[in-house]
Amino acid sequence: MKRLSVIAASLLFLAGCAPKPTDSLLCSGRIVTDGVERIVTYLDAEGFDGLTVRSIAFVNTGTKPLKVDAMETSRIHLKGKEIWSFQPSSSGERLDWAMPIGKGFYQRNYLGMNDSDYGGGIPMVSLWTPDANISVGLAEPVLRLVSMPVRRRGNRAEACIRQDFEEPVTLVPGDTLKAYDQFIMLSSGDFFNPLREFTQYMQERFGFEPPVSPAAAFEPVWCAWGYERTFTVDEVIGTLPKVVELGFKWVDVDDGYQICEGDWETNDRIGPDGMRRMTDAIHDAGLMAKLWWAPMCADPGSSLATNHPELLLVQKDGTHEDISWWDAWYLSPIHKGTMDYTLNLVDRFMNDWGFDGFKLDGQYLNLCAPDYNPASDIDYPEQACERYPEFVKGIRDHVASIKSDAVVQLCPCGCAVNFYYLPYINQAVASDPTSSAQIRLKRKTYAAMCPSLAYYADHVELSDGGLDFPSQVGVGGVIGTKFTWPKPNPDATECGGSLLTAEKEALLRKWVPIYSEKMLSRGNYLNLYDFGFDKPEAHVIEKDGAVYYAFYAPQWNGEPIELRGLTGGRRYTVTEYTSDEKRSYTVDGDNPVIFPTFENNYLIEVK
């Protein structure tokens, strides 16, 4: 990449009407300027309007050593009465990725481990008002353990890239300390445009390839998780006639078939032939079978952890990294033995058991801690974090060698997805959303990064009220459910909660045909409305010559809504395609405005 001069690069910021970013070296928590020279060079980002890629270094030009605690680089700010932000990091709180920045707001946005099994994310934060957008992030080939703190000070929001050192770094006179490459981007609207441009830049500079999903990844999903961990083979097989009748194409066999995490042989309840009996029945019904699996982990009492302790990730204090949900331990993702063991399991699951794809599950799959296990054979502990996507790639490549159109879904429960493993999956997922709003927000995020990646909206039971199909269908998500039929598993903790009631069946009979006919999940997501400032919340999908608008608000009482993106000089027919009685009316393409009244959602097709 070509480097530009510091002076010329500084002019880019003046031309863009943005403040010049600041860079600071912190010693004992204080900014040091005396005896420190800051050197900034710029990488060529030709063809990417508004994007400036920076390389920053600090030189100790003084006469005494400096003990450096942290660096804060590429500090940006944006002024406004109301400011929205995109902060895609991960923690056990499972926060929204986009939010307004109120008085006194602060969020660290650390890309490393924030809890024992929560970490990783998308290496970019974005700030926007109705008039401006400025973003900052990493321009590195692998994930780096930095934070992207965002705070509010008075009428402005600030963000930067911060690297904290676990032990202070001593710079003797003449020493240089270099920050990771990073970018600043001027844009407009919400986070979608800068996230799309960042992804395209990563594709050009580092070969990041957004995945293209096979047709099978867009088919609707029934998951056996409604029966929970004590499901039986007969319960799954007994539900298949209703699954076929309602129009689903996938059957996901979920957690509970294994002896324990790490020992992936079938338990006594399933029996030695149980998995093959299920997949044969699924295939005989004309359906596809996907297997839930939590790779890269082992329970402390498993035979894997007992007989192969060399595969376990070791933290700096000598302990193993904990996976809270399953009370398990991380395996080292870059140990050759871990990969060999994992690929042998893929052979069993696909060749012996007959599965057509995988649901790789667990927030811990987003990232691991630095690995101090000498058996892992790495150059430095943080390399385990940086090379983690190689583990996902190894699974993807081996699965594809067995079945080229197999689905590989990775569900980092509640986490902002680790950007660097996206090329190695072909189905994203809403990942245990805490609300319908998260389902819609995550769809827009994935559409910005990977336009051709299937997005599974997860079990509808996780949406508001447990039945919000409009939030799945309207944004172009793949629909799914975990209903049980004709009765629940008596040992399930939510016994009866997933039962297919008459009300739920009526909704499925309505929404599955709508989804399968329109298949908006295979359409082109158009970024025409700002998330946060445009009311009502709006999402637009273009497919087969039609434009599909989805509007969301608790209550909308006939206020005007502009239909953006239509060609002037033409007349369009608007159809309420999800209504029980499909009402239609016409609008002109010159600044068309509609005046609907609705509760929660309003979905229309415009031709």
Buried (B, 14 or more C-beta within 10 A) or exposed (E): EEEBEEEEBBEBBEEBEBBEBBBBBBBEEEEBEEBBEBEBBBBEBEEBEBBBBBBBBBBBEBEEEBEBBBBBBBBBBBEBEEBBBBBBBBBBEBBBBBBEBEEEBEBBBBBBBBBBBBBBBBBBBBBBBBEBBBBBBBBBBBBBBBBBBBBBEEEBBBBBBBBBEEEEBEBEEEBEBEBBBBBBBBBEBBBBBBBBBBBBBBEEBEEBEBBEBBEBBBBBBBBBBBBBBEBBBEBBBBBBEBBBEBBBBBBBBBBBBBBBBBBBEBEEEBEEEBBBBBBBBBBEEEBBBBBBBBBBBBBBEBBBBEEBBBBBBBBEEEEBBBBBBBEBBBBBBBBEBBBEBBBEBBEEBBEEBBBBBBBBBBBBBBBBBBBBBEBBEBEEBBBBBBBBBBBBBBBBEBBBEBBEBBBBBBBBBBBBBBBBBBBBBBBBBBBBBBBBBBBBBBBBBBBBBBEEBBBBBBBBBBBBEEBBBBBBBBBBBBBBBBBBBEEBBEEBEBBEEBBBEEEBBEBBEEBBEBBBEBBBBBBBBBBBBBBBBBBBBBBBBBBEEBBBBBBBBEEBEEEEBBBBBBEEEEEBEBBBBBEEEEEEEEBEBEEBEBEBEBEBBBBBBBE
